Amino acid sequence: TSSSADTIEPVNPVKSSLLKTITLIIDHSDGRQLNLSVPSSITLKSLSEDVAERLSLPSIYLVYNDQTLKLDDNNQSMTLQQLNFSSNDTQLESYPLVRKINIFIQTSATSARRSSFVSKREYTILDTDRFEIIFDAYKRDMKTNNIRFEFDGDTLHPHATPVDYDITGGEILDAFILPTSNNNNNKQKNELKAKKAKEIIF
């Protein structure tokens, strides 16, 4: 009777959970494989974060018995024991988690005279896509290529991704429309043509 009571309410939960380990064989989508021995008390959220870190990925999702283990409010805090994982070699699959996020771009108030009537624009991008996708779209919308993009004061490289800056959606990027020198160049060319014309006439 005491043993069953100990099983229900162990005197030392930490020691008990350490004794109950589960061996996981995780096949990642790119061919890599992880063999992990984890306590049955580990939560699904902690396991997913651990696997992602070992694979050097920002985030992953796991598939068990053809079912995706979603990290929602209902199960992210559940333990492997609660999810009925056996202590035998448990086969899992892992895939990089790609999220579709919305990012806003607004013209800085000091970047151009047009800024007073340019509204904030919204773009959709995958969190692993390069910024250049929405940068190019914004440039087309604004009909100019001479734009610098910033986030929290940092200039964004077009080959960087939202993941690189921990952007998860809803953030606002600042666009600075830079002055072009085309007008000055055209003015100089016209002045040069006029000078040559005068030299020919006189």
N, C-alpha and C positions, 0 to 999 in steps of 0.2 A: 504493500500500500504506500509506504514511504517513497519507494522508487518511482511509482507513478506520479506521486505528488511532486517529487523532484523534477520529473520530466515536464510537468505542467508549469511549475514555478521554480526554475533552477536557482540554487543559492547564489551561484556566480554566473550570471548571464554571459559575461565576456568570455570566460573560460569555456562555457558550453558552446557558444557560437564558434569559437576557434576550433573546437573539436569536430564540428560539423562542417567539413569543407566539401565543396563541389568542384569537380574538374570540368572545365569548359574548353571545348575545341571550337575556336571561332575562325571561320573562313571569310576573309574579306574579299570584296568584289574584284580587287586587283590581283588576286592570287596569293596574297600574304596570309599566313596562318598564325594564330596566337593560341598557345596552350596555357591556360590560367587555372590556378587553384585558389578559389576564393571562399570566404566564409558564407554560409547560407544566409547569414544576417545582412549581407550587403544589399543595398537598395538598387533598384533598376537604374536610377539616376546616377548613382556612384559608379556602377559597373559601366554604363555607357560613357561616362566621362573618362574613366580609366582606360577603356579600349581606345577611345578617340586620342588620348594623349600618347598611348603606345604606338598608334599608327600615324602620329604627327598630323592629325586632322582636327579642324575646329570643332566638328561635331559629327556623330554617326547615329544610325538607328540599327537596331538588332531585329533579326527575324528568327523565330523559334517555331518549329513545326509548321512552317508556311504561314505563320501569323506574325504580323509586324507588332513589335512591342513598342507602342507609342508612349512617349514621355508626356502624358497629359496629367492633369490634376488628380486623376483617379488612381494611377498606378506608378507614378514616378517615385513615390516613397515606399512602395511595396518591396518586400525583400524577396530573394529568390526562393526562400522557403515558402512564403505565402503564394508565390507563383507556381508552386508545385514542381520545382526543378528537382530532379533526382540527383543522388550523389555519384551516379555513374558518369561516364564520359558523355557530356551533353553537347550535342552539335548545335552550333549557332551560325548564323550568317550576319555579316555586318556590311553596311553600305554608307557611303558619305551622305550626310544629311544636307540637302540643298534646299534653301528656303527662298521663296519669291517674296521680295520686299518692295515697299514703296519708298522712294526718296524724293524729297522736294528740292528744287533749285530756284533760288531767287536772285535777282540782280541786286548787287550791293548799291546802297543809296548814293555812294560816292563814285560809282564806277562809270556811270554814263548819264547824260542828260535825259535819256529815255527812261531812266529807272523809275521816275515818278508815276509812269502809267504802265510799267511792265509788271504783270502779276506773277505770283509764285506758281511754278509749274510742277506737276507731279509726273514721275516716271517710275516704271516697274522694271526691276532687274533681279537676277538671281544673286544671292549673296556671294557666290563664287565667280561671278562675271566681272570682267574688267570695267572700270569706270568709263572707259572710252565709249562704251555703247551709249550711255545716257549723255555723255559729253557731246558726242557727235549729233545726237538727236536735238539737244538744246541749241547747238550751234546752227543747225538747220532751221529751228524755230525762230531764232534771233537773227538769222541771215547774216551772220558774221563768224569768222573763224578765230578772231583775235580775242580769246576769252581765257582768263585764268580762274580756276576753280579752287575753292578753299573749304576746309572743314575744321572748325574750332581754331582758326588761325593758321592751320597747316595747309600748304599748297599740295593739292592732290595730283599724283602722277596718273596718267591715263591707264597705265598697266596695273595699277593697284586695284584691289577688290574691297568691297564693303567689309569682308571678314578681317582684312588687314587693319581696319580702323574700328573694329567692334561695332560697326553700324548694323543695327538689327531691324531697322524700318521706322519711318516717321521722322528721321533726321532731316535737317535743312542744310543744303550746301550753298555757299555764297559764290556767285559768279561775278567776276570783275571784267567788264568789257573794256579792253585796253584801247587807247587811242591809236589810230593807224596813221602811217606817214604817207599814205597814197596821195592825199591832197597836196602835201608839201612837195612830193616828188613831181606831181603833175604841174604844180606852179613853177618849179624850177625848170622843168622841160619846156614849158611855154615861154618862160623868160629867155631861155637859151635860144629857142626858135626865133623869138622876136629880135634878139641881139644879132643873130646871123642874118636875118632879113634886113636889118638896118645896115649891116656891113656890106651886103650885096647892093642895096639901093644907093648907099653913099660911097 
